[in-house]
Amino acid sequence: MENPWKTLSLKRIYENPWISVEEHDILNPAGNPGIYGKVHFKNKALGIIPIDQFGNTWLVGQFRYTLNEYSWEIPMGGGPIGQDILESAQRELKEETGLTAKKWTEVLRIHTSNSVTDEEGFVFLAEDLEEGEPEFEETEVIKIHKLPFEEAVQWVMEGKITDGISIAGILKVSKLLAK
């Protein structure tokens, strides 16, 4: 479909190593002038659902500064744009859980908040696991919780997991495993 929006100009308002914020002067689909704010992400969002041969998975819990609350999530992180997303996902799984996997399946592509950001996310199913030691980054104070995958699905249904990528990934994998 042809883009009905016209960009007249844009200016970068803010930038750091992870995001930039832009203000766009636009003509909307009706031809009227307006502004549009856009948060540009410099990384791909990557989530991983590790599942072992017994049907267990791993969740990570951490305090999320932007929410000012504690959050249980699938292992996840960012992969620089232009870098192989599978390699980045493998690194994130190792960093946050200590796990490595021999079998990887991409199960989901997601736009996390497409009305204001261009963030693109991917979720992988990781299987044939080997346990090791996590390698947390200095910004991470993470609790690791191993539980039956079906219990993680229940956490989604009960609202204990609120992260969008985690919810979408867990429900998608649940549906795939039910086949």
C-alpha positions as a Markdown table, in Angstrom:
| # | Residue | x | y | z |
|---|---|---|---|---|
| 1 | Met | 0.0 | 0.0 | 0.0 |
| 2 | Glu | 1.2 | 3.5 | -0.8 |
| 3 | Asn | 2.2 | 5.7 | 2.1 |
| 4 | Pro | -0.4 | 8.4 | 2.6 |
| 5 | Trp | 1.9 | 10.4 | 4.9 |
| 6 | Lys | 4.3 | 13.1 | 3.6 |
| 7 | Thr | 7.4 | 14.1 | 5.6 |
| 8 | Leu | 8.2 | 17.8 | 5.1 |
| 9 | Ser | 11.2 | 17.9 | 7.5 |
| 10 | Leu | 12.6 | 16.2 | 10.6 |
| 11 | Lys | 14.9 | 17.2 | 13.4 |
| 12 | Arg | 16.6 | 15.1 | 15.9 |
| 13 | Ile | 15.7 | 16.3 | 19.4 |
| 14 | Tyr | 17.7 | 13.8 | 21.5 |
| 15 | Glu | 20.2 | 11.0 | 21.0 |
| 16 | Asn | 22.1 | 8.5 | 23.1 |
| 17 | Pro | 23.8 | 5.1 | 22.3 |
| 18 | Trp | 20.4 | 3.3 | 22.3 |
| 19 | Ile | 17.7 | 5.6 | 20.9 |
| 20 | Ser | 17.1 | 8.9 | 19.1 |
| 21 | Val | 14.0 | 11.0 | 19.3 |
| 22 | Glu | 12.9 | 12.9 | 16.2 |
| 23 | Glu | 10.2 | 15.4 | 15.5 |
| 24 | His | 8.7 | 15.3 | 12.0 |
| 25 | Asp | 6.8 | 18.0 | 10.3 |
| 26 | Ile | 4.3 | 16.1 | 8.2 |
| 27 | Leu | 1.2 | 16.3 | 6.0 |
| 28 | Asn | -1.3 | 13.7 | 7.3 |
| 29 | Pro | -3.3 | 11.5 | 5.0 |
| 30 | Ala | -6.0 | 14.3 | 4.6 |
| 31 | Gly | -3.3 | 16.7 | 3.5 |
| 32 | Asn | -3.2 | 18.7 | 6.7 |
| 33 | Pro | 0.0 | 19.8 | 8.4 |
| 34 | Gly | 1.0 | 18.4 | 11.7 |
| 35 | Ile | 3.9 | 17.0 | 13.8 |
| 36 | Tyr | 4.8 | 13.4 | 14.6 |
| 37 | Gly | 7.2 | 12.2 | 17.2 |
| 38 | Lys | 9.3 | 9.1 | 16.6 |
| 39 | Val | 11.6 | 7.1 | 18.8 |
| 40 | His | 14.2 | 5.4 | 16.7 |
| 41 | Phe | 15.8 | 2.3 | 18.3 |
| 42 | Lys | 19.4 | 1.5 | 17.4 |
| 43 | Asn | 19.0 | -2.2 | 18.3 |
| 44 | Lys | 16.7 | -5.0 | 17.5 |
| 45 | Ala | 14.7 | -6.3 | 20.5 |
| 46 | Leu | 15.5 | -10.0 | 21.0 |
| 47 | Gly | 13.6 | -12.5 | 23.2 |
| 48 | Ile | 14.4 | -16.1 | 23.8 |
| 49 | Ile | 12.2 | -18.9 | 25.2 |
| 50 | Pro | 14.5 | -21.7 | 26.3 |
| 51 | Ile | 12.7 | -25.0 | 26.8 |
| 52 | Asp | 14.5 | -28.1 | 28.0 |
| 53 | Gln | 13.7 | -31.8 | 27.3 |
| 54 | Phe | 11.4 | -31.9 | 30.4 |
| 55 | Gly | 9.2 | -28.9 | 29.3 |
| 56 | Asn | 10.8 | -26.4 | 31.6 |
| 57 | Thr | 11.7 | -22.8 | 30.7 |
| 58 | Trp | 13.6 | -19.9 | 32.3 |
| 59 | Leu | 12.3 | -16.5 | 33.2 |
| 60 | Val | 14.4 | -13.5 | 34.4 |
| 61 | Gly | 13.2 | -11.0 | 36.9 |
| 62 | Gln | 14.6 | -7.5 | 37.2 |
| 63 | Phe | 13.6 | -4.0 | 38.3 |
| 64 | Arg | 12.7 | -1.9 | 35.2 |
| 65 | Tyr | 13.8 | 1.7 | 35.7 |
| 66 | Thr | 11.4 | 3.1 | 33.1 |
| 67 | Leu | 8.4 | 1.4 | 34.8 |
| 68 | Asn | 9.5 | 1.8 | 38.4 |
| 69 | Glu | 8.5 | -1.8 | 39.0 |
| 70 | Tyr | 9.8 | -5.3 | 39.1 |
| 71 | Ser | 9.2 | -7.3 | 35.9 |
| 72 | Trp | 9.3 | -11.1 | 35.1 |
| 73 | Glu | 10.2 | -11.6 | 31.4 |
| 74 | Ile | 11.7 | -14.1 | 29.0 |
| 75 | Pro | 15.5 | -13.7 | 28.6 |
| 76 | Met | 15.9 | -10.7 | 26.3 |
| 77 | Gly | 18.1 | -7.9 | 25.1 |
| 78 | Gly | 19.2 | -5.9 | 22.2 |
| 79 | Gly | 21.2 | -6.7 | 19.0 |
| 80 | Pro | 22.8 | -4.0 | 17.0 |
| 81 | Ile | 21.1 | -3.2 | 13.7 |
| 82 | Gly | 23.2 | -4.9 | 11.0 |
| 83 | Gln | 24.4 | -7.7 | 13.3 |
| 84 | Asp | 23.0 | -11.2 | 12.9 |
| 85 | Ile | 20.0 | -11.4 | 15.2 |
| 86 | Leu | 20.5 | -15.1 | 16.0 |
| 87 | Glu | 24.1 | -14.4 | 17.2 |
| 88 | Ser | 22.8 | -11.6 | 19.3 |
| 89 | Ala | 20.0 | -13.8 | 20.7 |
| 90 | Gln | 22.6 | -16.5 | 21.6 |
| 91 | Arg | 24.7 | -14.0 | 23.4 |
| 92 | Glu | 21.7 | -12.6 | 25.4 |
| 93 | Leu | 20.6 | -16.1 | 26.5 |
| 94 | Lys | 24.1 | -16.9 | 27.7 |
| 95 | Glu | 24.5 | -13.5 | 29.5 |
| 96 | Glu | 21.2 | -13.6 | 31.3 |
| 97 | Thr | 20.8 | -17.3 | 32.1 |
| 98 | Gly | 24.1 | -19.1 | 31.4 |
| 99 | Leu | 22.3 | -21.3 | 28.9 |
| 100 | Thr | 23.5 | -22.3 | 25.5 |
| 101 | Ala | 21.3 | -24.1 | 22.9 |
| 102 | Lys | 22.0 | -26.3 | 20.0 |
| 103 | Lys | 18.6 | -25.8 | 18.3 |
| 104 | Trp | 17.2 | -22.4 | 17.5 |
| 105 | Thr | 13.9 | -21.5 | 15.8 |
| 106 | Glu | 12.7 | -18.0 | 15.1 |
| 107 | Val | 9.0 | -17.9 | 16.1 |
| 108 | Leu | 8.0 | -14.3 | 16.0 |
| 109 | Arg | 8.6 | -10.9 | 14.6 |
| 110 | Ile | 6.9 | -8.0 | 16.5 |
| 111 | His | 6.7 | -4.2 | 16.4 |
| 112 | Thr | 6.5 | -3.2 | 20.1 |
| 113 | Ser | 4.8 | 0.1 | 20.0 |
| 114 | Asn | 4.4 | 1.1 | 16.3 |
| 115 | Ser | 2.5 | 4.3 | 16.9 |
| 116 | Val | 5.6 | 6.0 | 18.4 |
| 117 | Thr | 8.6 | 3.8 | 17.7 |
| 118 | Asp | 10.3 | 1.9 | 14.9 |
| 119 | Glu | 11.5 | -0.9 | 17.3 |
| 120 | Glu | 11.4 | -4.3 | 15.7 |
| 121 | Gly | 11.6 | -7.4 | 17.9 |
| 122 | Phe | 12.2 | -11.1 | 17.3 |
| 123 | Val | 11.5 | -14.1 | 19.6 |
| 124 | Phe | 13.4 | -17.4 | 19.3 |
| 125 | Leu | 12.7 | -20.8 | 20.7 |
| 126 | Ala | 15.9 | -22.3 | 22.1 |
| 127 | Glu | 16.1 | -26.1 | 22.6 |
| 128 | Asp | 18.7 | -28.8 | 23.3 |
| 129 | Leu | 20.1 | -26.7 | 26.2 |
| 130 | Glu | 23.3 | -26.8 | 28.2 |
| 131 | Glu | 23.5 | -25.0 | 31.5 |
| 132 | Gly | 26.3 | -22.7 | 32.5 |
| 133 | Glu | 27.0 | -19.5 | 34.4 |
| 134 | Pro | 25.3 | -16.2 | 33.5 |
| 135 | Glu | 27.4 | -13.2 | 32.5 |
| 136 | Phe | 25.4 | -10.3 | 33.7 |
| 137 | Glu | 26.1 | -6.7 | 32.4 |
| 138 | Glu | 26.8 | -4.0 | 35.0 |
| 139 | Thr | 23.2 | -2.7 | 34.6 |
| 140 | Glu | 21.6 | -6.0 | 35.3 |
| 141 | Val | 20.5 | -7.3 | 38.7 |
| 142 | Ile | 18.7 | -10.4 | 37.5 |
| 143 | Lys | 16.9 | -13.2 | 39.3 |
| 144 | Ile | 16.7 | -16.4 | 37.2 |
| 145 | His | 13.6 | -18.7 | 37.7 |
| 146 | Lys | 13.3 | -22.1 | 36.1 |
| 147 | Leu | 9.7 | -23.4 | 35.9 |
| 148 | Pro | 7.5 | -25.6 | 33.8 |
| 149 | Phe | 6.7 | -23.8 | 30.5 |
| 150 | Glu | 2.9 | -24.2 | 31.2 |
| 151 | Glu | 3.4 | -22.3 | 34.4 |
| 152 | Ala | 4.9 | -19.4 | 32.4 |
| 153 | Val | 1.8 | -19.4 | 30.2 |
| 154 | Gln | -0.3 | -19.2 | 33.4 |
| 155 | Trp | 1.8 | -16.3 | 34.6 |
| 156 | Val | 0.9 | -14.5 | 31.3 |
| 157 | Met | -2.8 | -15.3 | 31.8 |
| 158 | Glu | -2.7 | -14.1 | 35.4 |
| 159 | Gly | -1.0 | -10.8 | 34.5 |
| 160 | Lys | 2.2 | -11.6 | 36.4 |
| 161 | Ile | 4.1 | -11.1 | 33.1 |
| 162 | Thr | 3.3 | -7.7 | 31.5 |
| 163 | Asp | 6.2 | -7.3 | 29.0 |
| 164 | Gly | 4.7 | -7.3 | 25.5 |
| 165 | Ile | 7.5 | -9.4 | 23.8 |
| 166 | Ser | 7.4 | -11.9 | 26.6 |
| 167 | Ile | 3.6 | -12.2 | 26.4 |
| 168 | Ala | 3.5 | -12.6 | 22.6 |
| 169 | Gly | 6.4 | -15.0 | 22.5 |
| 170 | Ile | 5.1 | -17.3 | 25.3 |
| 171 | Leu | 1.6 | -17.4 | 23.8 |
| 172 | Lys | 3.0 | -18.1 | 20.3 |
| 173 | Val | 5.3 | -20.9 | 21.5 |
| 174 | Ser | 2.4 | -22.3 | 23.6 |
| 175 | Lys | 0.3 | -22.5 | 20.4 |
| 176 | Leu | 3.2 | -24.1 | 18.4 |
| 177 | Leu | 3.8 | -26.7 | 21.1 |
| 178 | Ala | 0.1 | -27.6 | 21.2 |
| 179 | Lys | 0.2 | -28.8 | 17.6 |
